[in-house]
Amino acid sequence: VRTLSGSPATVWAASALVGGGYQSISVPTSLPTISLGRRGCVVFGGASQATASAWAYSAGANAFAPPIPFSQVSSPPLAGFGGVFGFNLEGAGSDGSLAQAYSVLAHEWTAGPAIDATHTWSTTGSDNEVTLIRDDGAAGYACTSFDAHARQWKPAPGNTTHTMAGMNWFLAYSPASGTYHGFSAERGDWTTQTGIGAIVSSPAVPQQREHLVYFADSTQNLWMFATPERAYAWFRWPYARPFGRSGATSGSNTPYIGVSVRGTPGTELALVYASLALAPAPLALPGFGGLLDLDPLGAFQLANLGVFDADGVREAKIPVANPIAAGTQAWLQPVVVDLATLSASFAGRATGTRFF
C-alpha cells in the first residue's frame, strides 16, 4: 500500500505469514515504483533519478531491508518474483554500476558483477533464481547466477547461444554443440553436460517442473537436470511452496519436520544435524570430509536415519509438538558414515524449513 500524493511518499507492507502488522518506509518521491512478488516486493524511488534507492521487503521477516542507492534514468526492470529479486542498471548512468540481488531468506542485498557500457546487459529470473546475462554478440551469452544461500554470484563455465530460467534453476545451453550448463539455486552450483543431441520433445525446448528440467534428444536419450541437494527438507519455503508448522493441532495431529537424504545402499548410514543458523562460512572440521554449513556453536544431532536401503534414500518425520515462533528458520545438514571405513562426511550443504 502507498500514498497517492505528496512527497515523501509512504509505503506500507504486511505479512500474512508472520503477522506483526504493517511495516512502512518513507520514499522521497510522490510516485515510487513497486514491483510485487510472491514472497516480497521491491520499491524504487528517490528525490531525483540521480539519487534513487531500492528497498526490498521480505514476507518471511515482515521487514524492509536497508535501501541500496543507485543513479538511473528510470527505474530498472526487476527480475524474479518469489524468494529472490535482482536487477541491473541500463543505459545512461549504468557504466561501472553493479548488478544487485536480494534474498528473502538472507534479507539483504548482494552486489554482483560490474556493468560496462560496451555490452548489452539484462537480468532474468523466475521464482527463486536470478541470472545476469551479458550479450557478447557472436560469442553468445555470458551468464552469472546468484546463489542466495551463499550470497554469491557464480559465473557459468562458458558462453552459450540459448538461456532458460525456471523456478529453482537456470539453463545456459548451445544446441548446435550439444553443450548444456545447469545452475541449481538449491545447491548453488553449475554442472555441465556435453554430447547432447537435438531436442526432439514437443515442443522442441526443455520442459520444466519445480525442481527439474528434462527433454528427449535425437540420440534417444532422456536427459534430466535436478536441483535438490543430497538432503531435502520437505517444507522448504521459499524454494518450495509448503512451510513448516508446529504445535499440536485439532485431532491431536502433530506437525513434523520432513527430511530425505540420498546415499549408497547398504554401505552408508545417515545422520541429520540441525541448528537455527548457518555458519558465517562453511567450515572444514578435523576428521570429517566435506564442509560444515551449520552454526558450529548451535548444531546438534536431530535424527539417525539408519543405513540406506535399496532405493538409496532414507527419510524421517521429526515431530514438532511445541509451538515455534513464526519466522523461525531450522537448518538441517546430513552426515554420511561409510560403514566400511567408518569415515564421516558432511553430505552437501544445509537444507531448511521455515516455520509460520
C-alpha positions, 0 to 999 in steps of 0.5 A: 500500500502507498500514498497517492500524493505528496512527497515523501511518499509512504509505503506500507507492507504486511505479512500474512505469514508472520503477522506483526502488522504493517511495516512502512518506509518513507520514499522521497518521491510522490510516485515510487515504483513497486514491483510485487512478488510472491514472497516480497516486493521491491520499491524504487524511488528517490528525490531525483533519478540521480539519487534513487534507492531500492528497498526490498521487503521480505514476507518471511521477516515482515521487514524492509531491508536497508535501501541500496542507492543507485543513479538511473534514468528510470527505474530498472526492470526487476527480475524474479518474483518469489524468494529472490529479486535482482536487477541491473542498471541500463543505459545512461548512468549504468557504466561501472554500476553493479548488478544487485540481488536480494534474498528473502531468506538472507534479507539483504542485498548482494552486489554482483558483477560490474556493468560496462557500457560496451555490452548489452546487459539484462537480468532474468529470473523466475521464482527463486533464481536470478541470472545476469546475462551479458550479450557478447554478440557472436560469442553468445551469452555470458551468464552469472547466477546468484546463489542466495544461500551463499550470497554469491554470484557464480559465473557459468563455465562458458558462453552459450547461444540459448538461456532458460530460467525456471523456478529453482534453476537456470539453463545456459545451453548451445544446441548446435554443440550439444553443450548444456550448463545447469545452475541449481539455486538449491545447491548453488552450483553449475554442472555441465553436460556435453554430447547432447543431441537435438531436442526432439520433445514437443515442443522442441525446448526443455520442459520444466517442473519445480525442481527439474528440467528434462527433454528427449534428444535425437540420440534417444536419450532422456536427459534430466537436470535436478536441483535438490541437494543430497538432503531435502527438507520437505517444507522448504519455503521459499524454494518450495511452496509448503512451510513448516508448522508446529504445535499440536493441532485439532485431532491431536495431529502433530506437525513434523519436520520432513527430511530425505537424504540420498546415499549408497545402499547398504554401505552408508548410514545417515545422520541429520544435524540441525541448528537455527543458523548457518555458519558465517562460512562453511567450515572444514572440521578435523576428521570429517570430509566435506564442509560444515554449513551449520552454526558450529556453536548451535548444531546438534544431532536431530535424527539417525536415519539408519543405513540406506536401503535399496532405493538409496534414500532414507527419510524421517518425520521429526515431530514438532509438538511445541509451538515455534515462533513464526519466522523461525528458520531450522537448518538441517545438514546430513552426515554420511558414515561409510560403514566400511571405513567408518569415515564421516562426511558432511553430505552437501550443504544445509537444507531448511524449513521455515516455520509460520 
